[in-house]
Amino acid sequence: MVVLPLQPTANLYVDSCWLSSPIVQLGQALEFTLSIQNSSEKDAENVPVRLMLNGTQKAVTSLTIPAGQKWKRHLALRLPSQDGRKQQ
């Protein structure tokens, strides 16, 4: 039997995501909260995060989450109107 030392693993996952309002309207801002958990024993640094809507990238950012901590942000995205144009 060979005992190998346990290697720390990076384990990030979306803990939760919820809308600020139960009403979603085309052409209006969609506000939501995103929570990502780092359940590993090491910091996750400069991890890219992309927001995709119907297969199209709408936003990109990077985040750093210390080991065992949670990253939580309020985000907004303007939905296109029914004809595909953004409302002002």
KAFEN-V849796 format. One record per pair of residues at least 24 apart in sequence whose ideal C-beta (glycine too) atoms are under 8 Angstrom apart, sorted by the first residue. I is the first residue (numbers start at 0). GAP is how many residues later the second one is. D is the distance in Angstrom with one decimal. If there is no record, write none. Layout:
BEGIN
i = (I I)
gap = (GAP GAP)
d = (D D)
END
This chain:
BEGIN
i = (7 7 7 8 8 9 9 9 9 10 10 10 11 11 11 11 11 11 11 11 12 12 14 19 23 24 25 25 25 25 26 26 26 26 26 26 26 26 27 27 27 28 28 28 28 29 29 29 29 30 30 30 31 31 31 31 32 32 32 32 33 33 33 34 34 34 35 35 35 35 35 36 36 36 36 37 37 37 37 37 37 37 38 39 39 40 40 41 42 50 50 52)
gap = (32 33 34 31 32 28 30 32 34 27 28 29 24 25 26 27 28 32 35 53 24 26 55 54 55 54 53 54 55 56 51 52 53 54 55 58 59 60 50 51 59 47 48 49 50 46 47 48 49 43 44 45 42 43 44 45 39 40 41 42 38 39 41 35 36 37 27 29 34 35 36 28 32 33 34 27 28 29 30 31 32 33 29 27 28 26 27 25 24 24 26 24)
d = (5.9 4.2 4.7 5.5 7.9 7.7 4.8 6.5 5.6 7.2 4.7 4.7 6.0 7.0 5.5 7.8 7.7 5.6 6.4 7.0 5.8 7.2 6.3 7.4 7.2 7.4 5.4 6.7 5.2 5.2 7.7 6.4 6.9 3.8 7.7 8.0 7.2 3.5 7.3 6.4 6.9 4.9 7.0 5.2 7.7 6.8 4.9 7.4 5.4 6.7 7.3 4.8 7.6 5.9 7.8 7.8 6.7 7.1 5.3 7.4 7.1 5.7 6.0 5.8 7.1 4.5 7.0 6.6 7.0 4.6 7.8 7.9 7.9 5.1 7.9 4.0 6.9 6.1 6.6 5.7 7.4 7.4 7.0 5.9 7.7 5.3 7.4 5.3 5.4 7.4 6.9 7.1)
END
